[in-house]
Amino acid sequence: MLVDSHCHLDQLENNVSDAIQFAKQQGVEYFLCVCITLKDFPDMMKVIEPYQNVSASVGLHPNEQVEEEPTVDDLIQLAQNKKVIAIGETGLDYFRSQGDVEWQRVRFRRHIHAAKTVGKPLIIHSRQAKDDTIQILKEENAAAVGGVLHCFTEDMDMAKAAMDLNFYISFSGIVTFNNAKEIQRVAKEMPLERMLIETDSPYLAPVPHRGKSNQPAYVRYVAECIAKLRGVDIEIIAEQTTTNFFRLFRSAVMTSYKSCLESLPTQGEGGRRPDGGIKNT
């Protein structure tokens, strides 16, 4: 069983139902649809509502320009939806935003406050903002809820700093690119118990579909690449990253997927399964 821990189903070029069906044929059984604009959040939720194996996040991407910034209370209220299991994506992006970006840092802090209030993990976007991202996570005690650095493109130092703050590291199709040597090194050497995999579809399609529209089924290529880097079978990567996903996003554990979870190996501290007797939030 594979999980696509970060996708944008509402932005896919093809039919969502067809994409989910094709993904299931490739062994992808669960999906986290990530919000990037609050104005599109209601429409995104309508798209995923029919699917029991699709959860959602709520948040405002760091590059999105809006006339009125969401308050902490706004985010808290939207996070009450039963399908919302995370806050984000949020974070810092100094690559695409120019000039004074203090507004990004203020927005980032608000998302962290909301996540701590509702007790749901954070989905972090960080691009060319390594030091400030880690600093704000420390200052705001984001470790209290933890989360994931999605589409990881930094070095081992940042990965270690994030893991020390109770965050997981997620790899996208970029890890399959020939020139992604540093990212591949992190994927090879970091603890597998802290790893997630994703597509970020419809963006960043992995090799052999690089340059084309991405879709959730292609998370298999990410898993295959990491398995090759680490010298293990793809089943090892699939099982552990799925375990990690349900350990982090505890409210994603639904009754209809208990049978899937029961088949996963015991991992982590205390030898617990991802549902491991932990009460869902």
C-alpha positions, 0 to 999 in steps of 0.5 A, a space after each residue: 500500500 502506498 500513500 500520496 501524502 501531498 497532492 492537489 486533486 482539484 487541479 488535476 487535468 484528468 478526471 479525479 475519479 479516473 485518477 484515483 482509480 488509476 492510482 489504486 491500480 498502482 497500489 496507491 490507496 490513500 491521498 492527502 489533498 492539500 489546500 493552497 488558497 482559502 478562496 478555493 477551499 470550498 470547491 476543493 472540499 466538494 471535489 474530494 467529498 465523495 472519496 473516503 480515502 481522501 483527506 484534506 488540509 487547510 491553509 494559504 500558500 506562502 506565495 499567494 497574494 490576498 487582499 485580506 490575510 486569514 486570522 488564526 480564528 479563520 484557520 481554526 474554524 475551517 479546520 473543524 471540517 471532519 476531512 481536514 487532518 492538517 494545517 497548510 501548506 504554509 511556510 516561507 518561499 523567498 524564491 518567488 517573492 521579492 522585497 520585504 517578506 515579513 508578511 510571509 513570516 507573519 502568515 506562517 506564525 498564524 498557521 502554526 498558532 492555528 495548528 497548535 490550537 486544533 492539534 493538527 500537524 503542519 504541512 511546510 513549504 520552504 524554498 530558499 528560506 532554510 534558516 528562517 523556516 527552522 527559526 520560526 518553527 523553534 520560536 513558535 514551538 511547532 514541535 508540539 504538533 509536528 508535521 512534514 517538510 513537503 517536497 524536500 529540496 534542501 540538505 541533510 543539515 535542514 533535514 536533521 534540524 526539522 526531524 529534531 523538531 518533530 517533523 517528517 521529510 517528504 520527497 516528491 518526483 524531484 528525487 528522481 531527477 538526475 541532477 538532484 544529487 543532494 536530495 538523493 543523498 538525504 533520501 538515502 541516508 536519513 532515517 526511514 522512520 521519518 520519511 514520507 513520499 508525495 507527488 505534489 501533482 499535477 506538478 513535478 512529475 517524476 522520471 520517466 514522466 518529467 515535464 508532463 502533468 503529474 498524478 497520484 499514481 506516479 508516487 510509485 516512481 518516487 518509492 521505486 527511486 528511493 528503494 533503489 537509492 537505499 538498496 531495498 525492495 519497494 515494499 519496504 519503502 511503501 510499508 514504512 512511509 504508509 506507517 509514517 503517514 498514519 502515525 503523523 496524521 492520526 485523524 486520517 485513520 478511518 474505520 474503513 481502513 483499519 484492515 489496511 493498517 492491521 496489515 502494516 508492520 509494527 514500527 517506531 517507539 513502543 512497537 506500536 502500529 500507526 493507530 497503535 492505541 493512540 486516540 484520534 484527534 
